Amino acid sequence: MSLTDAQWARIEPPLPDRTPRRGGRWRDHREVVDAIAFKFRTGTQRAHLPERYGNW
């Protein structure tokens, strides 16, 4: 289950801009937040996240 658009509208504004920076891979903030929420709801390991959350 992903965040609704209304939930995302409340979370997104304080996040830093999505400009790629040195030293790491840029990821879509919403994808990351959804993946973190899924991990904590299910207790799954990061390596076992569904593909829809990207390659961790």
Secondary structure, DSSP 8 states (H G I E B T S, - for coil): ----HHHHHHHSTTS------TTS----HHHHHHHHHHHHHH---GGGS-GGG---
